[in-house]
Amino acid sequence: MKSRDLIRDLEAADWTCRRIRGSHHVFVHPQHPHIITVPHPRKDLGKGLVQALRKLAGLT
């Protein structure tokens, strides 16, 4: 999965980009205590990384 697709999924689930530090986008959600950091731009993220980020964000 491309990082751009994961970012679109997060934004569709009301996650907002709090800040960008270098090539990392940091997302927060008003109802979740977690912070999600997505490396961007990157063509393909690892399968395990995508699964872990989606689980942490509650997208699974």
Distance bins in CASP14 RR format, pairs under 12 A and 6 or more apart:
PFRMAT RR
TARGET T0000
AUTHOR 0000-0000-0000
RMODE 2
METHOD distances of the structure
MODEL  1
1 7 0 0 0 0 0 1 0 0 0 0 0
1 8 0 0 0 0 0 1 0 0 0 0 0
1 9 0 0 0 0 1 0 0 0 0 0 0
1 10 0 0 0 0 0 1 0 0 0 0 0
1 38 0 0 0 0 0 1 0 0 0 0 0
1 42 0 0 0 0 0 1 0 0 0 0 0
1 43 0 0 0 0 1 0 0 0 0 0 0
1 44 1 0 0 1 0 0 0 0 0 0 0
1 45 1 0 1 0 0 0 0 0 0 0 0
1 46 1 0 0 1 0 0 0 0 0 0 0
1 47 0 0 0 0 1 0 0 0 0 0 0
1 48 0 0 0 0 0 1 0 0 0 0 0
1 49 0 0 0 0 1 0 0 0 0 0 0
1 50 1 0 1 0 0 0 0 0 0 0 0
1 51 0 0 0 0 1 0 0 0 0 0 0
1 53 0 0 0 0 1 0 0 0 0 0 0
1 54 0 0 0 0 1 0 0 0 0 0 0
1 59 0 0 0 0 0 1 0 0 0 0 0
2 8 0 0 0 0 1 0 0 0 0 0 0
2 9 0 0 0 0 0 1 0 0 0 0 0
2 38 0 0 0 0 0 1 0 0 0 0 0
2 39 0 0 0 0 0 1 0 0 0 0 0
2 40 0 0 0 0 1 0 0 0 0 0 0
2 41 0 0 0 0 1 0 0 0 0 0 0
2 42 1 0 0 1 0 0 0 0 0 0 0
2 43 1 0 0 1 0 0 0 0 0 0 0
2 44 1 0 0 1 0 0 0 0 0 0 0
2 45 1 0 0 1 0 0 0 0 0 0 0
2 46 0 0 0 0 0 1 0 0 0 0 0
2 50 0 0 0 0 1 0 0 0 0 0 0
3 9 0 0 0 0 0 1 0 0 0 0 0
3 10 0 0 0 0 0 1 0 0 0 0 0
3 23 0 0 0 0 1 0 0 0 0 0 0
3 24 0 0 0 0 1 0 0 0 0 0 0
3 25 0 0 0 0 1 0 0 0 0 0 0
3 27 0 0 0 0 0 1 0 0 0 0 0
3 36 0 0 0 0 0 1 0 0 0 0 0
3 37 0 0 0 0 0 1 0 0 0 0 0
3 38 1 0 1 0 0 0 0 0 0 0 0
3 39 1 0 0 1 0 0 0 0 0 0 0
3 40 1 0 1 0 0 0 0 0 0 0 0
3 41 1 0 0 1 0 0 0 0 0 0 0
3 42 1 0 1 0 0 0 0 0 0 0 0
3 43 0 0 0 0 1 0 0 0 0 0 0
3 44 0 0 0 0 1 0 0 0 0 0 0
3 45 1 0 1 0 0 0 0 0 0 0 0
3 46 0 0 0 0 0 1 0 0 0 0 0
3 49 0 0 0 0 1 0 0 0 0 0 0
3 50 0 0 0 0 1 0 0 0 0 0 0
3 53 0 0 0 0 1 0 0 0 0 0 0
4 10 0 0 0 0 0 1 0 0 0 0 0
4 11 0 0 0 0 0 1 0 0 0 0 0
4 25 0 0 0 0 0 1 0 0 0 0 0
4 38 0 0 0 0 1 0 0 0 0 0 0
4 39 0 0 0 0 0 1 0 0 0 0 0
4 40 1 0 0 1 0 0 0 0 0 0 0
4 41 1 0 0 1 0 0 0 0 0 0 0
4 42 0 0 0 0 1 0 0 0 0 0 0
4 43 0 0 0 0 1 0 0 0 0 0 0
4 44 0 0 0 0 0 1 0 0 0 0 0
4 45 0 0 0 0 0 1 0 0 0 0 0
5 11 0 0 0 0 0 1 0 0 0 0 0
5 12 0 0 0 0 0 1 0 0 0 0 0
5 38 0 0 0 0 0 1 0 0 0 0 0
5 40 0 0 0 0 0 1 0 0 0 0 0
5 41 0 0 0 0 0 1 0 0 0 0 0
5 42 0 0 0 0 0 1 0 0 0 0 0
5 43 0 0 0 0 0 1 0 0 0 0 0
5 44 0 0 0 0 0 1 0 0 0 0 0
5 45 0 0 0 0 1 0 0 0 0 0 0
5 50 0 0 0 0 1 0 0 0 0 0 0
5 53 0 0 0 0 0 1 0 0 0 0 0
5 54 0 0 0 0 0 1 0 0 0 0 0
5 59 0 0 0 0 0 1 0 0 0 0 0
6 12 0 0 0 0 0 1 0 0 0 0 0
6 13 0 0 0 0 0 1 0 0 0 0 0
6 15 0 0 0 0 0 1 0 0 0 0 0
6 25 0 0 0 0 1 0 0 0 0 0 0
6 27 0 0 0 0 1 0 0 0 0 0 0
6 36 0 0 0 0 1 0 0 0 0 0 0
6 37 0 0 0 0 0 1 0 0 0 0 0
6 38 1 0 1 0 0 0 0 0 0 0 0
6 39 0 0 0 0 1 0 0 0 0 0 0
6 40 0 0 0 0 1 0 0 0 0 0 0
6 41 0 0 0 0 0 1 0 0 0 0 0
6 42 0 0 0 0 1 0 0 0 0 0 0
6 44 0 0 0 0 0 1 0 0 0 0 0
6 45 1 0 0 1 0 0 0 0 0 0 0
6 46 0 0 0 0 0 1 0 0 0 0 0
6 47 0 0 0 0 0 1 0 0 0 0 0
6 48 0 0 0 0 0 1 0 0 0 0 0
6 49 0 0 0 0 1 0 0 0 0 0 0
6 50 1 0 0 1 0 0 0 0 0 0 0
6 51 0 0 0 0 0 1 0 0 0 0 0
6 52 0 0 0 0 0 1 0 0 0 0 0
6 53 1 0 0 1 0 0 0 0 0 0 0
6 54 1 0 0 1 0 0 0 0 0 0 0
6 56 0 0 0 0 0 1 0 0 0 0 0
6 57 0 0 0 0 1 0 0 0 0 0 0
6 59 0 0 0 0 1 0 0 0 0 0 0
7 13 0 0 0 0 0 1 0 0 0 0 0
7 15 0 0 0 0 1 0 0 0 0 0 0
7 16 0 0 0 0 0 1 0 0 0 0 0
7 17 1 0 0 1 0 0 0 0 0 0 0
7 20 0 0 0 0 0 1 0 0 0 0 0
7 24 0 0 0 0 0 1 0 0 0 0 0
7 25 1 0 0 1 0 0 0 0 0 0 0
7 26 0 0 0 0 0 1 0 0 0 0 0
7 27 1 0 0 1 0 0 0 0 0 0 0
7 36 0 0 0 0 1 0 0 0 0 0 0
7 37 0 0 0 0 0 1 0 0 0 0 0
7 38 1 0 1 0 0 0 0 0 0 0 0
7 39 0 0 0 0 0 1 0 0 0 0 0
7 40 1 0 0 1 0 0 0 0 0 0 0
7 41 0 0 0 0 1 0 0 0 0 0 0
7 42 0 0 0 0 0 1 0 0 0 0 0
7 45 0 0 0 0 0 1 0 0 0 0 0
7 50 0 0 0 0 0 1 0 0 0 0 0
7 53 0 0 0 0 0 1 0 0 0 0 0
7 57 0 0 0 0 0 1 0 0 0 0 0
7 59 0 0 0 0 0 1 0 0 0 0 0
8 15 0 0 0 0 0 1 0 0 0 0 0
8 17 0 0 0 0 0 1 0 0 0 0 0
8 25 0 0 0 0 0 1 0 0 0 0 0
8 27 0 0 0 0 0 1 0 0 0 0 0
8 38 0 0 0 0 0 1 0 0 0 0 0
8 40 0 0 0 0 0 1 0 0 0 0 0
8 59 0 0 0 0 0 1 0 0 0 0 0
9 15 0 0 0 0 1 0 0 0 0 0 0
9 27 0 0 0 0 0 1 0 0 0 0 0
9 36 0 0 0 0 0 1 0 0 0 0 0
9 38 0 0 0 0 0 1 0 0 0 0 0
9 45 0 0 0 0 0 1 0 0 0 0 0
9 50 0 0 0 0 1 0 0 0 0 0 0
9 53 0 0 0 0 1 0 0 0 0 0 0
9 54 1 0 0 1 0 0 0 0 0 0 0
9 57 0 0 0 0 1 0 0 0 0 0 0
9 58 0 0 0 0 0 1 0 0 0 0 0
9 59 1 0 1 0 0 0 0 0 0 0 0
9 60 0 0 0 0 0 1 0 0 0 0 0
10 16 0 0 0 0 1 0 0 0 0 0 0
10 17 0 0 0 0 1 0 0 0 0 0 0
10 18 0 0 0 0 0 1 0 0 0 0 0
10 25 0 0 0 0 1 0 0 0 0 0 0
10 26 0 0 0 0 0 1 0 0 0 0 0
10 27 1 0 1 0 0 0 0 0 0 0 0
10 28 0 0 0 0 0 1 0 0 0 0 0
10 29 0 0 0 0 1 0 0 0 0 0 0
10 32 0 0 0 0 0 1 0 0 0 0 0
10 34 0 0 0 0 0 1 0 0 0 0 0
10 35 0 0 0 0 0 1 0 0 0 0 0
10 36 1 0 0 1 0 0 0 0 0 0 0
10 37 0 0 0 0 0 1 0 0 0 0 0
10 38 1 0 0 1 0 0 0 0 0 0 0
10 40 0 0 0 0 0 1 0 0 0 0 0
10 50 0 0 0 0 0 1 0 0 0 0 0
10 53 0 0 0 0 1 0 0 0 0 0 0
10 54 0 0 0 0 1 0 0 0 0 0 0
10 56 0 0 0 0 0 1 0 0 0 0 0
10 57 1 0 1 0 0 0 0 0 0 0 0
10 58 0 0 0 0 1 0 0 0 0 0 0
10 59 1 0 0 1 0 0 0 0 0 0 0
11 17 1 0 0 1 0 0 0 0 0 0 0
11 25 0 0 0 0 0 1 0 0 0 0 0
11 27 0 0 0 0 1 0 0 0 0 0 0
11 28 0 0 0 0 0 1 0 0 0 0 0
11 29 0 0 0 0 0 1 0 0 0 0 0
11 36 0 0 0 0 0 1 0 0 0 0 0
11 38 0 0 0 0 0 1 0 0 0 0 0
11 57 0 0 0 0 0 1 0 0 0 0 0
11 59 0 0 0 0 0 1 0 0 0 0 0
12 27 0 0 0 0 0 1 0 0 0 0 0
12 29 0 0 0 0 0 1 0 0 0 0 0
12 57 0 0 0 0 0 1 0 0 0 0 0
12 59 0 0 0 0 1 0 0 0 0 0 0
13 27 0 0 0 0 1 0 0 0 0 0 0
13 29 1 0 0 1 0 0 0 0 0 0 0
13 30 0 0 0 0 0 1 0 0 0 0 0
13 31 0 0 0 0 0 1 0 0 0 0 0
13 32 0 0 0 0 1 0 0 0 0 0 0
13 36 0 0 0 0 0 1 0 0 0 0 0
13 53 0 0 0 0 0 1 0 0 0 0 0
13 54 0 0 0 0 1 0 0 0 0 0 0
13 56 0 0 0 0 0 1 0 0 0 0 0
13 57 1 0 0 1 0 0 0 0 0 0 0
13 58 1 0 0 1 0 0 0 0 0 0 0
13 59 1 0 0 1 0 0 0 0 0 0 0
13 60 0 0 0 0 0 1 0 0 0 0 0
14 27 0 0 0 0 0 1 0 0 0 0 0
14 28 0 0 0 0 0 1 0 0 0 0 0
14 29 1 0 0 1 0 0 0 0 0 0 0
14 30 1 0 0 1 0 0 0 0 0 0 0
14 31 0 0 0 0 1 0 0 0 0 0 0
14 32 0 0 0 0 1 0 0 0 0 0 0
14 57 0 0 0 0 0 1 0 0 0 0 0
14 58 0 0 0 0 0 1 0 0 0 0 0
14 59 0 0 0 0 0 1 0 0 0 0 0
15 25 0 0 0 0 1 0 0 0 0 0 0
15 26 0 0 0 0 0 1 0 0 0 0 0
15 27 1 0 1 0 0 0 0 0 0 0 0
15 28 1 0 0 1 0 0 0 0 0 0 0
15 29 1 0 1 0 0 0 0 0 0 0 0
15 30 0 0 0 0 1 0 0 0 0 0 0
15 31 0 0 0 0 0 1 0 0 0 0 0
15 32 0 0 0 0 1 0 0 0 0 0 0
15 34 0 0 0 0 1 0 0 0 0 0 0
15 35 0 0 0 0 1 0 0 0 0 0 0
15 36 1 0 0 1 0 0 0 0 0 0 0
15 37 0 0 0 0 0 1 0 0 0 0 0
15 38 0 0 0 0 1 0 0 0 0 0 0
15 53 0 0 0 0 0 1 0 0 0 0 0
15 54 0 0 0 0 0 1 0 0 0 0 0
15 56 0 0 0 0 0 1 0 0 0 0 0
15 57 1 0 0 1 0 0 0 0 0 0 0
15 58 0 0 0 0 1 0 0 0 0 0 0
15 59 0 0 0 0 1 0 0 0 0 0 0
16 25 0 0 0 0 0 1 0 0 0 0 0
16 26 0 0 0 0 1 0 0 0 0 0 0
16 27 1 0 0 1 0 0 0 0 0 0 0
16 28 1 0 0 1 0 0 0 0 0 0 0
16 29 1 0 0 1 0 0 0 0 0 0 0
16 30 0 0 0 0 1 0 0 0 0 0 0
16 31 0 0 0 0 0 1 0 0 0 0 0
16 32 0 0 0 0 0 1 0 0 0 0 0
16 35 0 0 0 0 0 1 0 0 0 0 0
16 36 0 0 0 0 0 1 0 0 0 0 0
17 24 0 0 0 0 0 1 0 0 0 0 0
17 25 1 0 1 0 0 0 0 0 0 0 0
17 26 1 0 0 1 0 0 0 0 0 0 0
17 27 1 0 1 0 0 0 0 0 0 0 0
17 28 0 0 0 0 1 0 0 0 0 0 0
17 29 0 0 0 0 0 1 0 0 0 0 0
17 35 0 0 0 0 0 1 0 0 0 0 0
17 36 0 0 0 0 1 0 0 0 0 0 0
17 37 0 0 0 0 0 1 0 0 0 0 0
17 38 0 0 0 0 1 0 0 0 0 0 0
17 40 0 0 0 0 1 0 0 0 0 0 0
18 24 0 0 0 0 0 1 0 0 0 0 0
18 25 0 0 0 0 1 0 0 0 0 0 0
18 26 1 0 1 0 0 0 0 0 0 0 0
18 27 1 0 0 1 0 0 0 0 0 0 0
18 28 1 0 1 0 0 0 0 0 0 0 0
18 29 0 0 0 0 1 0 0 0 0 0 0
18 30 0 0 0 0 0 1 0 0 0 0 0
18 35 1 0 0 1 0 0 0 0 0 0 0
18 36 0 0 0 0 1 0 0 0 0 0 0
18 37 0 0 0 0 0 1 0 0 0 0 0
18 38 0 0 0 0 0 1 0 0 0 0 0
19 25 0 0 0 0 1 0 0 0 0 0 0
19 26 1 0 1 0 0 0 0 0 0 0 0
19 27 0 0 0 0 1 0 0 0 0 0 0
19 28 0 0 0 0 1 0 0 0 0 0 0
19 35 0 0 0 0 0 1 0 0 0 0 0
19 37 0 0 0 0 0 1 0 0 0 0 0
20 26 1 0 0 1 0 0 0 0 0 0 0
20 27 0 0 0 0 0 1 0 0 0 0 0
20 37 0 0 0 0 0 1 0 0 0 0 0
20 38 0 0 0 0 0 1 0 0 0 0 0
20 39 0 0 0 0 0 1 0 0 0 0 0
20 40 0 0 0 0 1 0 0 0 0 0 0
20 41 0 0 0 0 0 1 0 0 0 0 0
21 35 0 0 0 0 0 1 0 0 0 0 0
21 37 0 0 0 0 1 0 0 0 0 0 0
21 38 0 0 0 0 0 1 0 0 0 0 0
21 39 0 0 0 0 0 1 0 0 0 0 0
21 40 0 0 0 0 0 1 0 0 0 0 0
22 37 0 0 0 0 0 1 0 0 0 0 0
22 38 0 0 0 0 0 1 0 0 0 0 0
22 39 0 0 0 0 1 0 0 0 0 0 0
22 40 0 0 0 0 1 0 0 0 0 0 0
22 41 0 0 0 0 0 1 0 0 0 0 0
23 37 0 0 0 0 0 1 0 0 0 0 0
23 38 0 0 0 0 1 0 0 0 0 0 0
23 39 1 0 1 0 0 0 0 0 0 0 0
23 40 1 0 1 0 0 0 0 0 0 0 0
23 41 1 0 0 1 0 0 0 0 0 0 0
23 42 1 0 0 1 0 0 0 0 0 0 0
24 35 0 0 0 0 0 1 0 0 0 0 0
24 36 0 0 0 0 0 1 0 0 0 0 0
24 37 1 0 1 0 0 0 0 0 0 0 0
24 38 1 0 0 1 0 0 0 0 0 0 0
24 39 1 0 1 0 0 0 0 0 0 0 0
24 40 1 0 0 1 0 0 0 0 0 0 0
24 41 0 0 0 0 0 1 0 0 0 0 0
24 42 0 0 0 0 0 1 0 0 0 0 0
25 35 0 0 0 0 0 1 0 0 0 0 0
25 36 0 0 0 0 1 0 0 0 0 0 0
25 37 1 0 0 1 0 0 0 0 0 0 0
25 38 1 0 1 0 0 0 0 0 0 0 0
25 39 0 0 0 0 1 0 0 0 0 0 0
25 40 1 0 1 0 0 0 0 0 0 0 0
25 41 0 0 0 0 1 0 0 0 0 0 0
25 42 0 0 0 0 0 1 0 0 0 0 0
25 53 0 0 0 0 0 1 0 0 0 0 0
26 34 0 0 0 0 0 1 0 0 0 0 0
26 35 1 0 0 1 0 0 0 0 0 0 0
26 36 1 0 0 1 0 0 0 0 0 0 0
26 37 1 0 1 0 0 0 0 0 0 0 0
26 38 0 0 0 0 1 0 0 0 0 0 0
26 39 0 0 0 0 0 1 0 0 0 0 0
26 40 0 0 0 0 0 1 0 0 0 0 0
27 34 0 0 0 0 1 0 0 0 0 0 0
27 35 1 0 0 1 0 0 0 0 0 0 0
27 36 1 0 1 0 0 0 0 0 0 0 0
27 37 1 0 0 1 0 0 0 0 0 0 0
27 38 1 0 0 1 0 0 0 0 0 0 0
27 40 0 0 0 0 0 1 0 0 0 0 0
27 53 0 0 0 0 1 0 0 0 0 0 0
27 56 0 0 0 0 0 1 0 0 0 0 0
27 57 1 0 0 1 0 0 0 0 0 0 0
27 59 0 0 0 0 0 1 0 0 0 0 0
28 34 0 0 0 0 1 0 0 0 0 0 0
28 35 1 0 1 0 0 0 0 0 0 0 0
28 36 1 0 0 1 0 0 0 0 0 0 0
28 37 0 0 0 0 0 1 0 0 0 0 0
28 57 0 0 0 0 0 1 0 0 0 0 0
29 35 0 0 0 0 1 0 0 0 0 0 0
29 36 0 0 0 0 1 0 0 0 0 0 0
29 56 0 0 0 0 0 1 0 0 0 0 0
29 57 1 0 0 1 0 0 0 0 0 0 0
29 58 0 0 0 0 1 0 0 0 0 0 0
29 59 0 0 0 0 0 1 0 0 0 0 0
31 57 0 0 0 0 0 1 0 0 0 0 0
31 58 0 0 0 0 0 1 0 0 0 0 0
32 55 0 0 0 0 0 1 0 0 0 0 0
32 56 0 0 0 0 1 0 0 0 0 0 0
32 57 1 0 0 1 0 0 0 0 0 0 0
32 58 1 0 0 1 0 0 0 0 0 0 0
32 59 0 0 0 0 0 1 0 0 0 0 0
33 56 0 0 0 0 0 1 0 0 0 0 0
33 57 0 0 0 0 0 1 0 0 0 0 0
34 52 0 0 0 0 0 1 0 0 0 0 0
34 53 0 0 0 0 1 0 0 0 0 0 0
34 54 0 0 0 0 0 1 0 0 0 0 0
34 55 0 0 0 0 0 1 0 0 0 0 0
34 56 1 0 1 0 0 0 0 0 0 0 0
34 57 1 0 0 1 0 0 0 0 0 0 0
34 58 0 0 0 0 1 0 0 0 0 0 0
34 59 0 0 0 0 0 1 0 0 0 0 0
35 53 0 0 0 0 0 1 0 0 0 0 0
35 56 0 0 0 0 1 0 0 0 0 0 0
35 57 0 0 0 0 0 1 0 0 0 0 0
36 49 0 0 0 0 0 1 0 0 0 0 0
36 50 0 0 0 0 0 1 0 0 0 0 0
36 52 0 0 0 0 1 0 0 0 0 0 0
36 53 1 0 1 0 0 0 0 0 0 0 0
36 54 0 0 0 0 1 0 0 0 0 0 0
36 55 0 0 0 0 0 1 0 0 0 0 0
36 56 1 0 0 1 0 0 0 0 0 0 0
36 57 1 0 1 0 0 0 0 0 0 0 0
36 58 0 0 0 0 1 0 0 0 0 0 0
36 59 0 0 0 0 1 0 0 0 0 0 0
37 45 0 0 0 0 0 1 0 0 0 0 0
37 49 0 0 0 0 0 1 0 0 0 0 0
37 52 0 0 0 0 0 1 0 0 0 0 0
37 53 0 0 0 0 1 0 0 0 0 0 0
37 56 0 0 0 0 0 1 0 0 0 0 0
37 57 0 0 0 0 0 1 0 0 0 0 0
38 45 1 0 0 1 0 0 0 0 0 0 0
38 46 0 0 0 0 0 1 0 0 0 0 0
38 49 0 0 0 0 1 0 0 0 0 0 0
38 50 0 0 0 0 1 0 0 0 0 0 0
38 52 0 0 0 0 0 1 0 0 0 0 0
38 53 1 0 0 1 0 0 0 0 0 0 0
38 54 0 0 0 0 0 1 0 0 0 0 0
38 56 0 0 0 0 0 1 0 0 0 0 0
38 57 0 0 0 0 1 0 0 0 0 0 0
39 45 1 0 0 1 0 0 0 0 0 0 0
39 46 0 0 0 0 0 1 0 0 0 0 0
39 49 0 0 0 0 1 0 0 0 0 0 0
39 50 0 0 0 0 0 1 0 0 0 0 0
39 53 0 0 0 0 0 1 0 0 0 0 0
42 49 0 0 0 0 1 0 0 0 0 0 0
42 50 0 0 0 0 0 1 0 0 0 0 0
44 50 0 0 0 0 1 0 0 0 0 0 0
45 51 0 0 0 0 1 0 0 0 0 0 0
45 52 0 0 0 0 0 1 0 0 0 0 0
45 53 0 0 0 0 1 0 0 0 0 0 0
45 54 0 0 0 0 0 1 0 0 0 0 0
46 52 0 0 0 0 1 0 0 0 0 0 0
46 53 0 0 0 0 0 1 0 0 0 0 0
46 54 0 0 0 0 0 1 0 0 0 0 0
47 53 0 0 0 0 0 1 0 0 0 0 0
47 54 0 0 0 0 0 1 0 0 0 0 0
48 54 0 0 0 0 1 0 0 0 0 0 0
48 55 0 0 0 0 1 0 0 0 0 0 0
48 56 0 0 0 0 0 1 0 0 0 0 0
49 55 0 0 0 0 0 1 0 0 0 0 0
49 56 0 0 0 0 0 1 0 0 0 0 0
50 56 0 0 0 0 0 1 0 0 0 0 0
50 57 0 0 0 0 0 1 0 0 0 0 0
50 59 0 0 0 0 1 0 0 0 0 0 0
50 60 0 0 0 0 0 1 0 0 0 0 0
51 57 0 0 0 0 0 1 0 0 0 0 0
51 58 0 0 0 0 0 1 0 0 0 0 0
51 59 0 0 0 0 1 0 0 0 0 0 0
51 60 1 0 0 1 0 0 0 0 0 0 0
52 58 0 0 0 0 0 1 0 0 0 0 0
52 59 0 0 0 0 0 1 0 0 0 0 0
52 60 0 0 0 0 0 1 0 0 0 0 0
53 59 0 0 0 0 1 0 0 0 0 0 0
53 60 0 0 0 0 0 1 0 0 0 0 0
54 60 1 0 1 0 0 0 0 0 0 0 0
END
